[in-house]
Amino acid sequence: MILTEEEAKKIICPKYRAALLSNPAFTDSGRKFDSSLFDAMLCDASDCMMWVWNTDEGSKGHCGLAGG
């Protein structure tokens, strides 16, 4: 998914999504998320080593970890 950095910073990073889905403590339906925890899981966009710039659209990119 090709995104601007601002768009990317509003979604959860795939590395955290995978960790959450594989951890029964987080998949328990009664689990509540603290907003500071959620904020820490958001994409870092170009501040992340996995960010890949799209050569066709210079101001957009995608997560290399997600296989985009």
PyMOL commands that set and color helices and strands:
alter all, ss='L'
color gray80, all
select helices_A, chain A and resi 5-8+14-21+24-27+35-40+45-47
alter helices_A, ss='H'
color red, helices_A
select strands_A, chain A and resi 3-4+51-53+60-63
alter strands_A, ss='S'
color yellow, strands_A
deselect
rebuild
show_as cartoon
